[in-house]
Amino acid sequence: MSEQKIATVFGGGGFVGRYVVQRLAEAGYTVRIACRRPDKAASLRVLGKLGQIAPFYASVLDDASVACVVEGASVVINLAAVLGDASGQKLEAVNVQGAGRVARLSAQAGVPAFVQMSALGASHSAPSAYGRSRAAGEDAVRAAMPQASIVRPSVIFGPEDHFFNMFATLARYLPVLPVYGATARLQPVYVGDVAQVVARLAEDPSLAGQVWELGGPDVLTMKQIYQWVLRTTQRSRMLYEVPTALARIQAAIFERLPGHILTRDQLLMLSQDNVVQPGQSGFEKLGLTPQSIEAIVPFYLTRYRVGGGRSGVRLVE
């Protein structure tokens, strides 16, 4: 009888988490979803066999709850993170101290494998506080678990994303679309491909201790992404490239409103490209071919077309 494989996934109830949980369940793991709202993650039980997936309360801010869910795990995967806040306190608490806490307690529990989700562009010299917090989080994880695998994806897309869906929503309601960081280049990566890599790292000890940069096959500027969304949703809208000075003023206001539509730190993220450096693609190293935007996104943006994609009406730009 083979030994039971147990995976603990922090942030497993989120956008990326649900895909990672499914991949791990398919690989035969018993999956513990560690999150602050287990009731919201209960729907993910159906992604596995009866009793294979179970949500648990755990916060990366609390030693006791973390220690409880990592005990006996074969692998711990930390997906928990925040994008930012005006004060920067949440970035430090979750992205740095939280990541370090999960790794430290995993090491104490004797967990053999650890995967830390970071972000492409993570660096101590990054212009954004978010990028710097991700780099500090990586350091905290490595200090406790030198064998940890670090995953750095570019912007992640998929049916539930807040990226292409947000742009398509704006195109539905606004006659003029403001474009921030119009020339910044991004390399969007499909959530299913990211989950596949995470599951692979959990399974293969020979891949431990490395950094994996993940980007899709398409490299587009922010302006080109808006143009692509307009073509795909068959809508005709004007694009306005917001000047940097005006963008900063708007961000200073928006970041104080519910939803944090735009923050000054996000503008700083868009001040540089977010692409994988030549020869550093994690997909190439693993022999995997990532999905393109064209292969995935049109299927879930169809509902944003006039008539919800059923009318057959096509607007000419």
Helices and strands as residue ranges (DSSP letters): E 6-10, H 15-26, E 30-35, H 38-41, G 42-47, E 53-57, H 63-70, E 75-78, H 89-90, I 91-98, H 99-108, E 113-117, H 129-144, E 149-153, E 156-157, H 164-173, E 176-179, E 185-186, E 189-190, H 191-203, G 205-207, E 211-214, E 220-221, H 222-233, E 238-241, H 244-254, H 264-269, H 282-286, H 293-301, G 302-304, G 306-309
